[in-house]
Amino acid sequence: MAQNMIIENYHADAIRSFENYKKMAESSIAQVSDDEYFALIDPEANSIATIVKHIAGNLRSRWTDFLTSDGEKEDRQRDTEFEMVNDSRESLMQLWEVGWAILFAALKPLTVEDFARTVTIRGENHTVAEAITRQMMHYALHIGQIVLLAKHFKSSEWKSLSVPKNRSAEFNRFLADSQTAGEAARGRFEATLDFAEKTRE
């Protein structure tokens, strides 16, 4: 029973974490113009658009038939994910939404028994937990890049998604006051967003 609880807790936290990373990326993307969305900060850099396209392609490949097929699909053209060919912001964000829908459709129904299974990525065996963690770390890396690029472009106009500088003690009081008031517990990302919004009022 204890092992089942550990698996259930990991599963629930994985879902929340993916949801939070998606929100963080989208909250960053919403702040940039179309020009900034496609802009390169140097010739070797990836634009926000490119990162969105790559994540979308990875999501579709890794999570389609997650338990029953290799995570690197034969029809995936990974190299083209780093090329802009007749891509618009709208079309890329549609791919993004489709990819995340595939992830959640595969992840949310997993059972405790499913975590005893093995899946492959490029022929390499992974436990289900390993495969989930691998993808979580991958998306966290790229979403961090999206946040950095968006913050770079907006500079002083950036609307913080985390605890603003020199406001940590105030954030801790905000959490304590919320708990004292009996407010429902917020997720990690929601709490920092609520606080950031409060500091802009």
Contacts in CASP RR format, 6 or more apart in sequence:
PFRMAT RR
TARGET T0000
AUTHOR 0000-0000-0000
METHOD contacts of the structure
MODEL  1
MAQNMIIENYHADAIRSFENYKKMAESSIAQVSDDEYFALIDPEANSIAT
IVKHIAGNLRSRWTDFLTSDGEKEDRQRDTEFEMVNDSRESLMQLWEVGW
AILFAALKPLTVEDFARTVTIRGENHTVAEAITRQMMHYALHIGQIVLLA
KHFKSSEWKSLSVPKNRSAEFNRFLADSQTAGEAARGRFEATLDFAEKTR
E
4 112 0 8 1.000
7 112 0 8 1.000
7 115 0 8 1.000
7 129 0 8 1.000
8 112 0 8 1.000
10 129 0 8 1.000
11 107 0 8 1.000
11 110 0 8 1.000
11 115 0 8 1.000
14 107 0 8 1.000
14 132 0 8 1.000
14 133 0 8 1.000
14 136 0 8 1.000
15 104 0 8 1.000
15 107 0 8 1.000
15 108 0 8 1.000
16 187 0 8 1.000
17 136 0 8 1.000
18 100 0 8 1.000
18 103 0 8 1.000
18 104 0 8 1.000
18 107 0 8 1.000
18 136 0 8 1.000
18 139 0 8 1.000
20 187 0 8 1.000
20 188 0 8 1.000
20 189 0 8 1.000
20 190 0 8 1.000
21 136 0 8 1.000
21 139 0 8 1.000
21 140 0 8 1.000
21 143 0 8 1.000
22 100 0 8 1.000
23 189 0 8 1.000
23 193 0 8 1.000
24 143 0 8 1.000
24 144 0 8 1.000
24 147 0 8 1.000
24 161 0 8 1.000
24 189 0 8 1.000
25 52 0 8 1.000
25 55 0 8 1.000
25 143 0 8 1.000
25 146 0 8 1.000
25 147 0 8 1.000
27 161 0 8 1.000
27 193 0 8 1.000
28 48 0 8 1.000
28 146 0 8 1.000
28 147 0 8 1.000
28 149 0 8 1.000
28 150 0 8 1.000
28 151 0 8 1.000
28 161 0 8 1.000
29 37 0 8 1.000
29 48 0 8 1.000
29 52 0 8 1.000
29 93 0 8 1.000
29 146 0 8 1.000
29 150 0 8 1.000
31 150 0 8 1.000
31 154 0 8 1.000
31 157 0 8 1.000
31 158 0 8 1.000
31 159 0 8 1.000
32 48 0 8 1.000
32 149 0 8 1.000
32 150 0 8 1.000
32 153 0 8 1.000
32 154 0 8 1.000
33 153 0 8 1.000
34 89 0 8 1.000
36 48 0 8 1.000
36 149 0 8 1.000
36 150 0 8 1.000
36 153 0 8 1.000
36 154 0 8 1.000
37 47 0 8 1.000
37 48 0 8 1.000
37 49 0 8 1.000
37 89 0 8 1.000
38 47 0 8 1.000
38 48 0 8 1.000
38 49 0 8 1.000
38 84 0 8 1.000
38 89 0 8 1.000
39 47 0 8 1.000
39 48 0 8 1.000
39 153 0 8 1.000
40 46 0 8 1.000
40 47 0 8 1.000
41 149 0 8 1.000
41 152 0 8 1.000
46 54 0 8 1.000
46 82 0 8 1.000
46 145 0 8 1.000
47 84 0 8 1.000
47 149 0 8 1.000
48 146 0 8 1.000
48 149 0 8 1.000
48 150 0 8 1.000
49 84 0 8 1.000
49 87 0 8 1.000
49 89 0 8 1.000
49 92 0 8 1.000
50 81 0 8 1.000
50 82 0 8 1.000
50 84 0 8 1.000
51 142 0 8 1.000
51 145 0 8 1.000
51 146 0 8 1.000
51 149 0 8 1.000
52 92 0 8 1.000
52 93 0 8 1.000
52 95 0 8 1.000
52 96 0 8 1.000
52 146 0 8 1.000
53 81 0 8 1.000
53 82 0 8 1.000
53 84 0 8 1.000
53 87 0 8 1.000
53 92 0 8 1.000
53 95 0 8 1.000
54 78 0 8 1.000
54 81 0 8 1.000
54 82 0 8 1.000
54 142 0 8 1.000
55 96 0 8 1.000
55 139 0 8 1.000
55 142 0 8 1.000
55 143 0 8 1.000
56 81 0 8 1.000
56 92 0 8 1.000
56 95 0 8 1.000
56 96 0 8 1.000
56 98 0 8 1.000
56 99 0 8 1.000
57 76 0 8 1.000
57 78 0 8 1.000
57 81 0 8 1.000
57 95 0 8 1.000
57 99 0 8 1.000
58 81 0 8 1.000
58 135 0 8 1.000
58 138 0 8 1.000
58 139 0 8 1.000
59 99 0 8 1.000
59 100 0 8 1.000
59 102 0 8 1.000
59 103 0 8 1.000
60 73 0 8 1.000
60 76 0 8 1.000
60 95 0 8 1.000
60 98 0 8 1.000
60 99 0 8 1.000
60 102 0 8 1.000
61 71 0 8 1.000
61 72 0 8 1.000
61 73 0 8 1.000
61 76 0 8 1.000
62 71 0 8 1.000
62 72 0 8 1.000
62 103 0 8 1.000
62 121 0 8 1.000
62 131 0 8 1.000
62 135 0 8 1.000
63 99 0 8 1.000
63 102 0 8 1.000
63 103 0 8 1.000
63 105 0 8 1.000
63 106 0 8 1.000
63 107 0 8 1.000
63 135 0 8 1.000
64 71 0 8 1.000
64 73 0 8 1.000
64 102 0 8 1.000
64 106 0 8 1.000
66 106 0 8 1.000
66 107 0 8 1.000
66 119 0 8 1.000
66 131 0 8 1.000
67 106 0 8 1.000
67 114 0 8 1.000
67 117 0 8 1.000
67 119 0 8 1.000
67 128 0 8 1.000
70 120 0 8 1.000
70 121 0 8 1.000
70 122 0 8 1.000
70 123 0 8 1.000
71 119 0 8 1.000
71 120 0 8 1.000
71 121 0 8 1.000
71 122 0 8 1.000
72 121 0 8 1.000
72 122 0 8 1.000
72 123 0 8 1.000
103 135 0 8 1.000
107 132 0 8 1.000
110 128 0 8 1.000
114 128 0 8 1.000
115 127 0 8 1.000
115 128 0 8 1.000
115 129 0 8 1.000
116 128 0 8 1.000
117 127 0 8 1.000
117 128 0 8 1.000
118 125 0 8 1.000
118 126 0 8 1.000
118 127 0 8 1.000
118 128 0 8 1.000
119 125 0 8 1.000
119 126 0 8 1.000
119 127 0 8 1.000
119 128 0 8 1.000
119 131 0 8 1.000
120 126 0 8 1.000
121 131 0 8 1.000
121 134 0 8 1.000
126 134 0 8 1.000
147 161 0 8 1.000
150 158 0 8 1.000
151 158 0 8 1.000
159 196 0 8 1.000
159 200 0 8 1.000
160 196 0 8 1.000
160 199 0 8 1.000
161 189 0 8 1.000
161 192 0 8 1.000
161 193 0 8 1.000
161 196 0 8 1.000
162 192 0 8 1.000
162 196 0 8 1.000
163 171 0 8 1.000
163 192 0 8 1.000
163 195 0 8 1.000
163 196 0 8 1.000
164 196 0 8 1.000
164 199 0 8 1.000
167 195 0 8 1.000
167 199 0 8 1.000
170 195 0 8 1.000
170 199 0 8 1.000
171 192 0 8 1.000
171 195 0 8 1.000
174 191 0 8 1.000
174 195 0 8 1.000
174 198 0 8 1.000
175 191 0 8 1.000
178 186 0 8 1.000
178 191 0 8 1.000
179 185 0 8 1.000
186 194 0 8 1.000
END
